[in-house]
Amino acid sequence: MPTGKVKWFDNEKGFGFLASDDGQEVFLHANALPAGVSEVKVGTRMEFGVADGKKGAQALSVRILDAPPSVAKSSRKSAADMAVIVEDLIKLLEHTANGLQKGKYPDKASGSKVAAVLRAVASDLDA
């Protein structure tokens, strides 16, 4: 079976193209992906069958060989570092909650800082 890499893939449209190792461009439809896989990233190595479609070569029965490494995961903070950040966030939120319990919202500058910290921590956890 031929092998190649995903050249591009549009998850919303459900199709893209593979660049086979022999230089051929092959159409890839989401229906050809393995069960449970609905999207792929550029650079993912695949093994696939090829059929001649109306507009050229088309990939069939794709098997993922290896996915490209995730940039987000490689730049992720360590779990120990995140534990310290979350503990500090809890203290910050407790301070904010104490003011709210007394009927006082934080001033605009403090509220913006708390919101920015929450967004940054959520982004780090979601990577």
C-alpha positions in Angstrom: 0.0 0.0 0.0 1.3 3.5 -0.7 2.1 5.9 2.1 2.3 9.7 2.3 1.5 12.7 4.5 -1.5 14.9 4.8 -0.9 18.0 2.6 -4.0 19.8 3.9 -7.3 18.8 5.3 -10.4 21.0 6.0 -12.3 19.5 8.9 -15.5 21.5 8.2 -15.7 20.4 4.6 -14.5 16.9 5.3 -11.8 16.5 2.7 -8.3 17.4 1.8 -5.2 16.0 0.0 -2.4 13.7 0.7 1.1 14.0 -0.8 2.2 10.4 -1.5 5.8 9.4 -1.1 6.1 8.9 -4.8 5.0 12.6 -5.4 1.4 11.9 -6.4 -1.4 14.2 -5.0 -4.3 12.0 -3.7 -7.8 13.3 -2.7 -8.7 12.4 0.9 -12.4 12.3 2.0 -13.4 12.1 5.6 -15.3 8.8 4.8 -11.9 7.2 4.1 -10.6 7.9 7.6 -10.5 5.1 10.2 -13.6 4.6 12.4 -13.7 7.2 15.2 -11.4 9.6 13.4 -13.1 12.7 11.9 -10.2 15.0 11.5 -6.5 14.9 10.8 -3.6 17.4 11.0 -1.2 18.5 8.3 1.9 16.2 8.3 0.1 13.1 9.6 1.7 10.0 7.9 -0.8 7.6 6.5 -1.0 4.3 4.6 -3.8 4.1 2.1 -5.3 2.4 -0.9 -5.8 4.3 -4.1 -8.7 4.3 -6.6 -9.2 6.3 -9.7 -12.0 8.7 -9.1 -13.7 11.1 -11.5 -11.2 13.8 -10.9 -8.1 11.7 -10.2 -6.5 9.5 -7.5 -8.6 9.1 -4.4 -7.5 7.5 -1.0 -9.4 4.5 0.3 -9.2 2.7 3.6 -6.7 5.0 5.2 -4.6 3.8 8.2 -2.8 6.4 10.3 0.9 5.6 10.8 1.9 8.5 13.0 0.5 11.9 13.8 2.7 15.0 13.9 3.7 16.1 17.4 1.5 18.6 19.1 3.1 22.0 19.4 0.7 22.8 22.3 1.6 19.8 24.2 5.4 20.2 23.7 5.3 23.8 25.1 3.0 22.8 28.0 4.0 23.6 31.5 4.8 20.7 33.8 2.1 19.3 36.0 4.1 20.4 39.1 4.3 24.0 37.8 0.6 24.0 36.9 -0.3 22.7 40.4 1.5 25.8 41.9 -0.3 28.1 39.5 -3.7 26.6 40.3 -3.1 26.9 44.0 -2.2 30.6 43.5 -5.3 31.0 41.4 -7.5 29.5 44.2 -6.1 32.1 46.6 -6.8 34.9 44.2 -10.4 33.7 43.7 -10.9 33.3 47.4 -9.8 36.9 47.9 -12.2 38.0 45.2 -15.0 35.8 46.6 -14.5 37.4 50.1 -15.1 40.9 48.6 -18.2 39.6 46.7 -19.6 38.1 49.8 -19.4 41.6 51.4 -21.4 43.0 48.4 -18.4 44.5 46.8 -17.3 43.8 43.2 -13.6 44.2 42.4 -12.6 47.5 40.8 -12.2 47.4 37.0 -8.4 47.0 37.0 -8.5 44.1 39.6 -11.4 42.4 37.8 -9.6 42.6 34.5 -6.5 41.0 36.0 -8.5 38.2 37.6 -10.2 37.5 34.2 -6.9 37.5 32.4 -5.4 35.0 34.8 -8.4 32.8 34.5 -8.2 32.8 30.7 -4.5 32.1 30.8 -4.8 29.1 33.2 -7.8 27.8 31.2 -5.7 28.0 28.0 -2.8 26.1 29.6 -5.1 23.4 30.9 -6.9 23.0 27.6 -3.8 22.5 25.5 
